[in-house]
Amino acid sequence: MRIASIIDISLVDVPGIPVTVIFTGGCNFDCPYCQNASLIPTTSGVETPIPEIVARATGHLSDGFCITGGEPTVQSDLPDLLRALKATSGGHINLNTQGSVPSTLRESLPYLDSVWFDMKAAPSRYQEVVRTRSDPWGRVRESIEMVLASDVEFWPRTTYVSGLITPEDISEVVQLLDRLGFSGRYLVQNYIASAGVRTEEAATLSTPTKEEMEALRTLGSGSVRVDIQWNEVVLSA
Ligand code: SF4
């Protein structure tokens, strides 16, 4: 499996649980606002044996793991890593995914406790936003339904980017989640042009205002509540 980096402990990736964060390399989407753009190439990261990943990721003061990237499910041996982490620590295991590889996700579910599921846009706009050769929506929808039908906690989340994502996108995601039987919190976070963003790709994009973000709360409907997470720009010293 290709690993880009491991952060010993994070208090912000899984609510209420300190986790060790494992970043995988490679992604099959090409979102213009990607904040980890150096991890998109399939050659990013370093091919690392699973026992070595487990050794580096365990023994910290965390109570679990968050696997992110890149897109972890493009790594076909992801289920093997998850199985090894579960057997070693027994702690909470969270996966960040955009859901475009349901076959790997299906094999991963037995070892997962929660999934942050990146809802990119309204279904009709997926291909335009993630810039793939073919429309990934059918596979993404399959993954959403798969997690909802499992015992794994499903945490939907969208990054709201002015100049790309609209209130109509958020509203359509809310209606979709409601139709699929999801009940609970749908988190919408603001985009910020962090150091990991490609400047040219993001030239027409901008950080939404707090007022724009707050207005999205009203789009909650049925059993779906829209919660807002406001990320501050971190200025380097
Ligand atoms: S899916 Fe995530 S990692 Fe992949 S390009 Fe989009 S934002 Fe970046």
Residues whose N, C-alpha, C, O or C-beta is under 5 A from the ligand:
A	BS01	SF4	C27 F29 D30 C31 C34 Q35 G69 G70 E71 Q98
